[in-house]
Amino acid sequence: MQTFKVGDVVQLPQKPWQGVTGVVVFYDAKRDQYLVRIGATQQVYFKADEISLFNQ
């Protein structure tokens, strides 16, 4: 089940990414994972329970 949408700014609360923010760029429904862009060159897949919406 999709929790976040493309373009959402998310925070990565777990180590080693703790405190880092990124942007959801893709949702893989087969794997139920989100591709999050971190900075200009890095993208990593996360499960919904590994990320949270960024609140300023």
Buried (B, 14 or more C-beta within 10 A) or exposed (E): EEBBEEEBBBBBEEEEBEEBBBBBEEBEEEEEBBBBBBEEEEEBEBEBEBBBEEEE
